[in-house]
């Protein structure tokens, strides 16, 4: 039991800025082994976000509550995945050759494509969560945070790691993804979807499957593999498309009065 708790806390230490007990291993090997719990941590990040949104809305209305909630979640996660989205857009948009794209993605400076991606992402999240009924918006946060980390975890099944140097921040590149780990990822990502109507859940799955295939093909075409940045970008894009899908579905078939 302590081994599983340690792995969960190791995953939390990697995906959030929360302080962890000193006995929790945080080295690359421990993080790699804990990657099967990433979607579970995403589930709890979504629960925290939903709690903040629900509480803030009672004080200041939903629109401002959405903005503050998103900002606090960025502080909680250290903009970990947002950084990956910006780097992917800069690298894929600004480089011509594979080596140049990888170099741009590793550069700590942000370019025009990255800025536009972050501004667009934040704007879409704010507007989407503001348009949804409050209860559905809270459920959307939980669903999209969990599912996006689950789906991103499967990228390594279909692509090799793209970098050859040892100086990287992607410890899970060496982790295997046996059936048990895949089941944990799937279960953690799918659990909140059981609270949605079946038609809505099936729509989300269909959209996410298409987006996942498109992301795999995009990475294959640009860098013939994946990096930590592309995993973060995949999480963000899955989250965004999930919110957009829920807005469209709710517009056509209201999920809550």
BAPA-537804 format. One line per field, with one value per residue: x, y, z of N, C-alpha, C in turn; residue number from 1. Coordinates in Angstrom, 1 decimal. Layout:
N
n_x <- X	... $
n_y <- Y	... $
n_z <- Z	... $
ca_x <- X	... $
ca_y <- Y	... $
ca_z <- Z	... $
c_x <- X	... $
c_y <- Y	... $
c_z <- Z	... $
resi <- NUM	... $
//
This chain:
257
n_x <- 0.8	1.9	3.8	2.2	0.9	3.2	3.9	1.8	2.0	4.4	3.8	2.1	3.9	5.4	3.5	2.3	2.7	2.6	3.7	5.5	5.8	9.0	9.8	8.9	9.9	11.5	13.0	14.1	13.6	11.6	9.5	9.1	8.0	5.8	4.1	1.8	-0.2	-0.8	-3.2	-4.9	-4.0	-4.6	-7.4	-7.9	-6.8	-8.7	-10.9	-10.2	-10.2	-12.9	-14.1	-13.1	-14.2	-17.0	-17.2	-16.2	-18.0	-20.3	-19.6	-18.9	-19.9	-20.1	-18.3	-16.0	-15.2	-14.4	-12.1	-10.4	-10.2	-8.9	-6.5	-5.5	-5.3	-3.3	-1.2	-1.1	-0.2	2.0	2.1	2.7	1.9	1.0	3.3	4.4	2.6	3.1	5.8	5.7	4.1	5.8	8.1	7.2	6.0	8.0	10.3	12.2	13.7	14.0	15.9	16.2	13.6	13.4	15.4	14.4	12.1	13.3	14.5	14.3	13.1	10.2	8.2	6.4	4.4	4.0	3.1	0.7	-0.6	-0.9	-2.5	-4.8	-5.6	-6.1	-8.2	-10.2	-10.8	-11.8	-14.1	-15.5	-16.0	-17.5	-19.8	-21.0	-23.5	-23.2	-22.9	-22.4	-20.1	-18.3	-18.2	-17.1	-14.5	-13.4	-13.7	-12.3	-9.7	-8.9	-9.3	-7.6	-5.0	-4.9	-5.2	-3.0	-1.0	-0.9	0.5	3.2	2.9	2.6	4.6	8.1	10.6	11.8	14.2	17.7	19.6	20.7	19.9	17.1	13.7	11.8	11.0	9.4	9.9	11.3	9.7	7.7	4.5	2.6	-0.3	-1.7	-1.0	-2.1	-4.8	-5.2	-4.7	-6.8	-9.1	-9.0	-9.2	-11.7	-13.6	-15.0	-16.6	-18.7	-20.6	-21.8	-24.3	-24.9	-24.8	-23.3	-20.9	-20.0	-19.8	-17.7	-15.6	-15.4	-14.5	-12.1	-10.7	-10.2	-8.7	-6.5	-5.4	-4.8	-2.8	-0.8	-0.1	0.8	3.1	4.6	5.1	6.6	8.7	9.2	8.6	8.0	8.2	8.7	7.4	5.6	3.9	2.8	1.5	-0.3	-2.0	-3.1	-4.4	-6.3	-7.8	-8.8	-10.3	-12.1	-13.6	-14.7	-16.3	-18.2	-19.5	-20.7	-22.3	-23.9	-25.2	-26.8	-28.1	-29.3	-27.6	-28.2	-30.6 $
n_y <- -1.2	1.3	1.6	2.1	4.5	6.1	6.2	7.5	10.0	10.8	11.1	13.3	15.2	15.7	16.7	18.9	21.7	21.2	20.7	17.8	14.8	14.1	11.5	10.7	9.5	11.3	11.1	10.6	7.9	7.1	8.9	8.1	5.5	6.2	7.3	6.1	7.0	9.5	10.4	10.0	11.9	14.2	14.0	14.7	17.3	18.4	18.2	19.9	22.3	22.4	22.7	25.2	26.9	26.6	27.6	30.2	31.3	31.8	34.0	36.0	35.8	33.8	34.3	35.9	34.2	32.0	32.9	33.4	30.9	29.4	30.7	30.1	27.4	27.2	28.2	26.1	24.0	24.9	25.8	23.8	22.1	24.0	25.3	23.3	23.3	25.9	25.6	23.6	24.8	26.9	25.5	23.7	25.5	27.4	26.2	24.5	22.2	18.9	18.8	21.5	22.2	20.7	22.0	24.6	24.0	23.3	25.6	28.2	30.6	32.3	32.4	34.0	32.3	30.7	32.5	33.3	30.9	30.4	32.6	32.2	29.7	30.2	32.0	30.5	28.6	30.2	31.4	29.1	27.8	29.7	29.8	27.4	25.9	26.2	23.8	21.9	23.1	22.7	19.9	19.6	20.6	18.6	16.3	16.9	17.5	15.1	13.2	14.3	14.0	11.3	10.4	11.7	10.1	7.9	8.4	7.6	5.0	4.7	6.2	6.8	8.1	11.3	12.7	12.4	13.1	13.0	14.9	15.9	16.6	14.6	12.1	9.8	8.8	6.4	4.7	1.7	0.7	-1.3	-3.6	-3.2	-0.6	0.8	0.3	1.6	4.3	4.6	4.1	6.1	8.4	8.0	7.8	10.3	10.7	9.0	10.4	12.0	12.3	9.5	9.9	12.2	11.5	9.6	11.2	12.9	11.0	10.2	12.6	13.1	10.8	11.3	13.7	12.8	11.0	12.8	14.3	12.5	11.9	14.5	14.9	12.8	13.6	16.0	15.7	13.0	11.5	11.8	14.3	15.7	18.2	17.8	16.0	17.6	19.5	17.9	17.2	19.7	20.4	18.3	18.9	21.4	20.9	19.2	20.9	22.6	20.8	20.1	22.5	22.8	20.5	21.0	23.3	22.3	20.2	20.8	20.3	20.9	22.7 $
n_z <- 0.0	0.9	-1.1	-3.4	-2.6	-2.4	-5.1	-6.2	-4.9	-5.9	-8.6	-8.2	-7.3	-9.6	-11.4	-10.1	-8.0	-5.3	-2.0	-0.9	1.3	2.8	2.5	0.0	-3.0	-5.6	-7.9	-11.3	-12.0	-10.2	-10.9	-13.5	-13.1	-11.8	-13.7	-14.5	-12.9	-13.6	-14.8	-12.8	-10.9	-12.5	-12.4	-9.7	-9.8	-11.4	-9.7	-7.7	-9.2	-9.9	-7.4	-6.6	-8.7	-8.2	-5.6	-5.9	-7.7	-6.3	-5.0	-6.8	-9.3	-12.4	-14.6	-13.8	-11.8	-13.3	-14.5	-12.3	-11.2	-13.3	-13.3	-10.7	-10.9	-12.8	-11.3	-9.4	-11.0	-12.1	-14.7	-16.4	-18.5	-20.3	-21.0	-22.6	-24.8	-25.8	-26.6	-28.5	-30.5	-31.2	-32.1	-34.1	-35.8	-36.3	-37.2	-39.8	-40.3	-38.8	-36.6	-36.1	-35.2	-32.9	-31.4	-31.1	-29.6	-27.2	-26.4	-23.9	-24.4	-25.5	-28.5	-31.2	-32.1	-29.9	-28.0	-29.1	-29.1	-26.3	-25.5	-27.0	-26.1	-23.4	-23.6	-25.0	-23.0	-20.9	-22.1	-22.9	-20.4	-19.1	-20.7	-20.2	-18.1	-14.5	-12.9	-14.9	-16.0	-13.9	-13.8	-16.3	-16.0	-14.3	-15.9	-18.3	-17.3	-16.2	-18.4	-20.4	-19.5	-19.3	-22.0	-23.2	-22.0	-23.6	-25.9	-26.1	-26.7	-29.4	-30.6	-30.8	-28.5	-29.2	-28.8	-28.6	-26.7	-23.3	-21.5	-20.5	-19.6	-19.4	-17.8	-18.0	-20.4	-20.6	-19.4	-19.3	-20.6	-19.6	-19.6	-17.1	-16.3	-18.4	-18.0	-15.6	-16.3	-18.2	-16.6	-14.7	-16.3	-17.5	-15.5	-14.5	-16.7	-16.5	-15.3	-17.1	-19.7	-21.8	-24.6	-24.7	-23.6	-25.5	-27.7	-26.9	-26.7	-29.4	-30.6	-29.2	-29.9	-32.6	-32.5	-31.1	-32.9	-34.9	-33.6	-33.2	-35.8	-36.5	-34.9	-35.8	-38.4	-38.1	-36.1	-36.0	-33.7	-30.1	-27.5	-24.2	-24.3	-26.4	-25.3	-23.2	-24.8	-26.1	-24.0	-23.4	-25.8	-26.0	-23.7	-24.4	-26.7	-25.6	-23.9	-25.8	-27.3	-25.4	-25.0	-27.5	-27.6	-25.4	-26.3	-28.3	-27.1	-24.2	-21.1	-18.6	-16.8 $
ca_x <- 0.0	2.8	4.4	1.3	0.8	4.4	3.9	0.8	2.5	5.5	3.1	1.6	5.1	5.8	2.5	1.8	3.7	2.3	4.8	5.3	6.6	10.4	10.0	8.4	11.0	11.1	14.0	13.5	13.1	10.4	8.5	8.7	7.2	4.5	3.4	0.5	-1.1	-0.9	-4.6	-5.5	-3.7	-5.4	-8.7	-7.9	-6.6	-10.0	-11.8	-9.9	-10.7	-14.4	-14.4	-12.8	-15.2	-18.3	-17.2	-16.0	-19.2	-21.3	-19.2	-18.6	-20.5	-19.3	-17.3	-14.8	-14.8	-13.7	-10.7	-9.6	-10.0	-7.9	-5.2	-5.0	-4.8	-2.0	-0.2	-1.0	0.5	3.3	1.9	3.6	1.5	0.9	4.7	4.6	1.8	3.8	7.0	5.3	3.7	7.0	9.0	6.6	5.7	9.1	11.5	12.1	14.2	13.7	16.8	15.9	12.4	13.7	16.2	13.5	11.3	14.1	14.8	13.4	12.4	8.9	8.1	5.1	3.4	3.8	2.3	-0.7	-1.2	-1.3	-3.6	-6.0	-6.0	-6.8	-9.5	-11.2	-11.2	-12.6	-15.4	-16.3	-16.5	-18.5	-21.0	-21.7	-24.1	-22.2	-22.6	-21.7	-18.7	-17.5	-18.0	-16.2	-13.2	-13.0	-13.6	-11.2	-8.4	-8.6	-9.2	-6.5	-3.8	-5.0	-4.9	-1.6	-0.2	-0.8	1.3	4.4	2.6	2.6	5.7	9.4	11.1	12.4	15.5	18.8	20.5	20.2	19.6	15.8	12.8	10.8	11.5	8.6	10.3	11.9	8.7	6.9	3.1	1.9	-1.8	-2.1	-0.8	-3.1	-6.1	-5.2	-4.9	-8.1	-10.1	-8.9	-9.7	-13.1	-14.5	-15.9	-17.5	-19.9	-21.6	-22.4	-25.2	-24.2	-24.5	-22.3	-19.6	-19.6	-19.3	-16.3	-14.7	-15.1	-13.7	-10.8	-10.0	-9.8	-7.7	-5.3	-4.8	-4.2	-1.6	0.2	0.4	1.5	4.4	5.4	5.6	7.5	9.9	9.3	8.5	7.4	9.0	7.8	6.6	4.4	2.9	2.1	0.7	-1.5	-2.9	-3.8	-5.3	-7.4	-8.6	-9.5	-11.3	-13.2	-14.5	-15.5	-17.3	-19.2	-20.3	-21.5	-23.3	-24.9	-26.0	-27.8	-28.9	-29.0	-27.3	-28.7	-31.5 $
ca_y <- 0.0	2.4	1.7	2.7	5.8	6.8	6.4	8.6	11.3	11.1	11.7	14.6	16.1	16.0	17.5	20.0	22.4	20.9	20.0	16.3	14.3	13.9	10.1	10.4	9.5	12.2	11.0	10.3	6.6	7.1	9.6	7.2	4.4	6.7	7.9	5.5	7.7	10.9	10.8	10.1	13.3	15.1	13.9	15.5	18.7	18.8	18.3	21.2	23.4	22.5	23.3	26.7	27.5	26.6	28.5	31.6	31.8	32.2	35.3	37.1	35.4	32.7	34.8	36.2	33.0	31.1	33.5	33.2	29.4	29.0	31.3	29.4	26.0	27.4	28.3	24.8	23.0	25.5	26.0	22.7	21.7	25.2	25.5	22.4	23.8	27.0	25.1	22.8	25.7	27.6	24.6	23.2	26.6	28.2	25.4	23.9	20.9	18.3	19.2	22.9	22.2	20.2	23.0	25.7	23.6	23.2	27.0	28.7	31.8	32.0	33.1	34.5	31.2	30.2	33.5	33.2	29.6	30.5	33.5	31.5	28.6	30.7	32.7	29.5	28.0	31.2	31.6	27.9	27.5	30.8	29.6	26.2	26.0	26.1	22.4	21.3	23.6	22.0	18.6	19.7	20.7	17.3	15.4	17.3	17.4	13.7	12.5	14.8	13.4	9.9	10.3	12.0	9.0	6.8	8.9	6.8	3.6	4.8	7.0	6.7	9.4	12.0	13.3	11.4	13.5	12.5	16.1	16.2	16.6	13.6	10.8	8.7	8.3	5.1	3.8	0.8	0.9	-2.6	-3.5	-2.7	0.8	1.4	0.2	2.7	5.5	4.6	4.2	7.5	9.3	7.7	7.9	11.4	10.7	8.3	11.4	12.7	11.5	8.5	10.5	13.3	10.8	9.0	12.3	13.3	9.9	10.3	13.8	12.9	9.8	12.0	14.6	12.0	10.5	13.9	14.7	11.4	12.2	15.8	14.6	11.9	14.4	17.1	15.3	11.6	11.0	12.7	14.9	16.1	19.3	17.4	15.4	18.7	20.1	17.0	17.4	21.0	20.4	17.4	19.7	22.5	20.3	18.7	22.0	23.1	19.8	20.2	23.7	22.6	19.5	21.6	24.2	21.5	19.3	21.3	19.3	21.4	23.9 $
ca_z <- 0.0	0.9	-2.4	-4.3	-2.2	-2.8	-6.5	-6.5	-4.5	-6.8	-9.7	-7.8	-7.2	-10.9	-12.1	-9.4	-7.1	-3.9	-1.2	-0.6	2.4	2.5	2.1	-1.3	-4.0	-6.7	-8.9	-12.6	-12.1	-9.5	-11.7	-14.6	-12.6	-11.3	-14.8	-14.7	-12.0	-14.0	-15.1	-11.4	-10.4	-13.3	-11.9	-8.5	-10.2	-11.9	-8.6	-7.0	-10.0	-9.8	-6.1	-6.7	-9.5	-7.6	-4.5	-6.4	-8.4	-5.3	-4.5	-7.8	-10.6	-13.0	-15.5	-13.1	-11.1	-14.2	-14.7	-11.1	-11.1	-14.2	-12.8	-9.6	-11.4	-13.4	-10.2	-8.8	-11.9	-12.6	-16.2	-16.9	-19.9	-21.1	-21.5	-23.7	-25.9	-26.4	-27.2	-29.7	-31.6	-31.7	-32.8	-35.3	-36.6	-36.7	-37.7	-41.1	-40.2	-37.5	-35.6	-35.7	-34.5	-31.5	-30.7	-30.8	-28.5	-26.0	-26.0	-22.9	-24.8	-26.2	-29.7	-31.6	-32.2	-28.6	-27.3	-29.7	-28.6	-24.9	-25.4	-27.6	-25.2	-22.2	-24.0	-25.2	-21.7	-20.2	-22.8	-22.8	-19.1	-18.8	-21.4	-19.7	-16.8	-13.5	-12.5	-16.1	-16.1	-12.8	-14.3	-17.5	-15.5	-13.8	-17.0	-19.2	-16.7	-16.1	-19.7	-21.2	-19.0	-19.7	-23.4	-23.4	-21.6	-24.6	-27.0	-26.1	-27.2	-30.8	-31.1	-30.0	-27.9	-30.4	-28.5	-28.3	-25.6	-22.0	-20.7	-20.8	-18.5	-19.6	-17.1	-18.4	-21.8	-20.4	-18.7	-20.1	-20.4	-19.6	-19.6	-15.9	-16.4	-19.4	-17.4	-14.5	-17.0	-18.8	-15.5	-14.1	-17.3	-17.9	-14.3	-14.5	-17.9	-16.2	-14.7	-18.2	-20.5	-22.7	-25.9	-24.6	-23.4	-26.7	-28.6	-26.4	-27.0	-30.8	-30.9	-28.7	-30.7	-33.8	-32.1	-30.7	-34.2	-35.6	-32.9	-33.5	-37.2	-36.5	-34.3	-36.7	-39.6	-37.7	-35.4	-36.0	-32.3	-29.2	-26.4	-23.1	-24.8	-27.2	-24.3	-22.6	-25.8	-26.3	-22.8	-23.5	-26.9	-25.6	-22.7	-25.1	-27.6	-24.8	-23.5	-27.0	-27.6	-24.4	-25.3	-28.7	-27.2	-24.5	-27.1	-29.1	-26.1	-22.9	-20.1	-17.3	-16.9 $
c_x <- 0.9	3.5	3.5	1.0	2.0	4.4	2.9	1.3	3.7	4.9	2.6	2.8	5.6	4.8	1.9	3.0	3.4	3.5	4.5	6.2	8.0	10.6	9.6	9.6	10.5	12.2	13.3	12.9	11.7	9.2	8.1	7.8	5.8	3.6	2.0	-0.6	-1.3	-2.3	-5.3	-5.2	-4.5	-6.8	-8.8	-7.6	-8.0	-11.0	-11.5	-10.4	-12.2	-14.8	-14.2	-13.9	-16.5	-18.3	-17.1	-17.3	-20.2	-20.9	-19.1	-19.2	-19.5	-18.2	-16.0	-14.3	-14.0	-12.3	-9.9	-9.3	-8.9	-6.5	-4.6	-4.6	-3.5	-0.9	0.0	-0.1	1.8	3.2	2.7	3.2	1.3	2.3	4.9	3.8	2.6	5.1	6.7	4.9	4.9	7.9	8.4	6.3	6.9	10.3	11.2	12.6	13.9	14.6	16.5	14.6	12.6	14.5	15.3	12.6	12.0	14.5	13.8	12.7	11.1	8.8	6.6	4.0	3.1	2.9	0.8	-1.4	-1.7	-2.5	-4.9	-6.5	-6.7	-8.1	-10.5	-11.7	-12.1	-14.0	-16.2	-16.8	-17.5	-19.8	-21.8	-22.4	-23.1	-21.9	-21.9	-20.3	-17.8	-17.2	-17.1	-14.8	-12.6	-12.7	-12.4	-9.8	-7.9	-8.3	-8.0	-5.2	-3.8	-4.6	-3.5	-0.6	0.0	0.0	2.6	4.2	2.8	3.8	6.9	9.7	12.0	13.8	16.5	19.7	19.8	19.7	18.1	14.9	11.6	11.1	10.7	8.9	10.8	10.9	8.0	5.4	2.4	0.4	-2.3	-2.1	-1.8	-4.5	-6.2	-5.4	-6.3	-9.2	-10.1	-9.5	-11.1	-14.0	-15.4	-16.9	-18.7	-21.0	-22.3	-23.4	-24.4	-23.8	-23.4	-20.9	-19.1	-19.1	-17.9	-15.3	-14.3	-14.3	-12.3	-10.0	-9.4	-8.6	-6.4	-4.6	-4.1	-2.9	-0.5	0.8	1.2	2.9	5.3	5.9	6.6	8.8	10.1	9.3	7.8	8.5	8.1	6.9	5.4	3.4	2.1	1.1	-0.6	-2.5	-3.7	-4.8	-6.5	-8.3	-9.4	-10.6	-12.5	-14.2	-15.3	-16.6	-18.4	-20.1	-21.2	-22.6	-24.4	-25.8	-27.1	-28.7	-28.6	-28.8	-27.9	-29.6	-30.9 $
c_y <- 1.3	2.7	2.4	4.2	6.7	7.1	7.5	9.9	11.7	11.7	13.1	15.6	16.5	16.9	18.7	20.6	22.2	20.3	18.6	15.9	14.0	12.5	9.8	10.5	10.4	12.2	10.6	8.9	6.4	7.7	8.7	6.1	4.9	7.3	7.3	6.2	9.1	11.3	10.9	11.5	14.3	15.1	14.8	17.0	19.3	19.0	19.6	22.4	23.5	23.1	24.8	27.4	27.6	27.6	30.0	32.2	32.3	33.6	36.4	36.8	34.5	33.2	35.1	35.0	32.0	31.6	33.2	31.7	29.0	29.5	30.5	28.0	26.1	27.5	26.9	23.9	23.6	25.7	24.9	22.3	22.8	25.5	24.5	22.8	25.0	26.6	24.4	23.8	26.5	26.7	24.1	24.3	27.4	27.5	24.7	22.4	20.3	18.7	20.7	23.0	21.8	21.3	24.2	25.3	23.5	24.6	27.5	29.9	31.4	32.9	33.5	33.4	30.7	31.2	33.4	32.0	29.7	31.5	32.9	30.4	29.1	31.3	31.6	28.9	28.9	31.3	30.3	27.6	28.5	30.5	28.3	26.5	25.6	24.6	21.7	21.8	23.0	20.6	18.6	19.8	19.3	16.4	15.7	17.2	15.9	13.0	13.0	14.2	11.9	9.7	10.6	10.9	7.9	7.2	8.0	5.4	3.6	5.5	6.7	8.1	10.0	12.4	12.2	11.8	13.0	13.7	16.5	16.1	15.7	12.3	9.6	8.2	6.8	4.1	2.9	1.1	-0.4	-2.5	-2.9	-1.2	1.5	1.4	1.3	4.0	5.7	4.8	5.5	8.5	9.2	7.9	9.1	11.4	9.9	9.2	12.2	11.8	10.6	9.2	11.5	12.6	10.2	10.0	12.8	12.2	10.0	11.4	13.6	11.9	10.5	13.0	13.9	11.5	11.6	14.4	13.7	11.7	13.5	15.6	13.8	12.7	15.4	16.6	13.8	10.9	12.0	13.2	15.2	17.3	18.8	16.7	16.5	19.3	19.2	17.1	18.7	21.0	19.4	18.2	20.7	21.9	19.7	19.7	22.5	22.1	19.9	21.4	23.5	21.6	20.2	22.6	23.5	20.7	19.8	20.3	19.7	22.6	25.1 $
c_z <- 0.0	-0.4	-3.4	-3.9	-2.5	-4.3	-6.9	-6.1	-5.3	-8.1	-9.4	-7.7	-8.5	-11.6	-11.4	-8.6	-5.6	-3.2	-0.9	0.6	1.9	2.0	0.7	-2.3	-5.2	-7.8	-10.2	-12.7	-11.4	-10.2	-12.9	-14.2	-12.2	-12.4	-15.0	-13.8	-12.5	-14.2	-13.7	-10.8	-11.2	-12.8	-10.6	-8.8	-10.7	-10.7	-7.8	-7.8	-9.9	-8.5	-6.0	-7.5	-8.8	-6.4	-4.9	-7.0	-7.5	-4.8	-5.5	-9.1	-11.4	-13.9	-14.8	-12.3	-12.0	-14.4	-13.5	-10.9	-12.0	-13.8	-11.6	-9.9	-12.1	-12.4	-9.5	-9.7	-12.4	-14.1	-16.9	-18.3	-20.8	-21.8	-22.7	-24.9	-26.6	-27.2	-28.5	-30.8	-32.1	-32.5	-34.1	-36.3	-37.1	-37.2	-39.0	-41.0	-38.8	-36.4	-35.1	-34.9	-33.0	-30.7	-30.3	-29.6	-27.2	-25.5	-25.0	-23.3	-25.6	-27.4	-30.0	-31.6	-30.8	-27.8	-27.8	-29.2	-27.2	-24.8	-25.9	-26.7	-24.0	-22.5	-24.3	-23.9	-21.0	-20.8	-22.7	-21.4	-18.6	-19.5	-20.8	-18.4	-15.7	-13.2	-13.7	-16.3	-15.1	-13.3	-15.5	-17.1	-15.0	-15.0	-17.9	-18.6	-16.6	-17.4	-20.5	-20.8	-19.3	-21.1	-23.8	-23.0	-22.6	-25.8	-27.2	-26.6	-28.7	-31.4	-30.2	-29.5	-29.0	-30.1	-28.2	-27.2	-24.3	-21.1	-21.1	-19.5	-18.7	-19.1	-17.6	-19.8	-21.7	-19.7	-19.7	-19.8	-20.6	-19.4	-18.3	-15.8	-17.3	-18.8	-16.3	-15.2	-17.6	-17.7	-14.9	-15.0	-17.6	-16.7	-14.3	-15.6	-17.6	-15.6	-15.9	-19.0	-21.5	-24.0	-25.8	-24.4	-24.7	-27.7	-28.2	-26.8	-28.5	-31.2	-30.4	-29.4	-32.0	-33.6	-31.8	-32.0	-34.9	-34.9	-33.1	-34.9	-37.3	-36.0	-35.2	-37.9	-39.2	-37.1	-35.3	-34.6	-31.4	-28.2	-25.3	-23.5	-25.6	-26.3	-23.6	-23.5	-26.1	-25.2	-23.0	-24.6	-26.6	-24.6	-23.4	-25.9	-26.8	-24.3	-24.7	-27.4	-26.6	-24.6	-26.5	-28.3	-26.4	-25.3	-27.9	-28.2	-24.7	-21.8	-18.8	-17.5	-16.1 $
resi <- 1	2	3	4	5	6	7	8	9	10	11	12	13	14	15	16	17	18	19	20	21	22	23	24	25	26	27	28	29	30	31	32	33	34	35	36	37	38	39	40	41	42	43	44	45	46	47	48	49	50	51	52	53	54	55	56	57	58	59	60	61	62	63	64	65	66	67	68	69	70	71	72	73	74	75	76	77	78	79	80	81	82	83	84	85	86	87	88	89	90	91	92	93	94	95	96	97	98	99	100	101	102	103	104	105	106	107	108	109	110	111	112	113	114	115	116	117	118	119	120	121	122	123	124	125	126	127	128	129	130	131	132	133	134	135	136	137	138	139	140	141	142	143	144	145	146	147	148	149	150	151	152	153	154	155	156	157	158	159	160	161	162	163	164	165	166	167	168	169	170	171	172	173	174	175	176	177	178	179	180	181	182	183	184	185	186	187	188	189	190	191	192	193	194	195	196	197	198	199	200	201	202	203	204	205	206	207	208	209	210	211	212	213	214	215	216	217	218	219	220	221	222	223	224	225	226	227	228	229	230	231	232	233	234	235	236	237	238	239	240	241	242	243	244	245	246	247	248	249	250	251	252	253	254	255	256	257 $
//
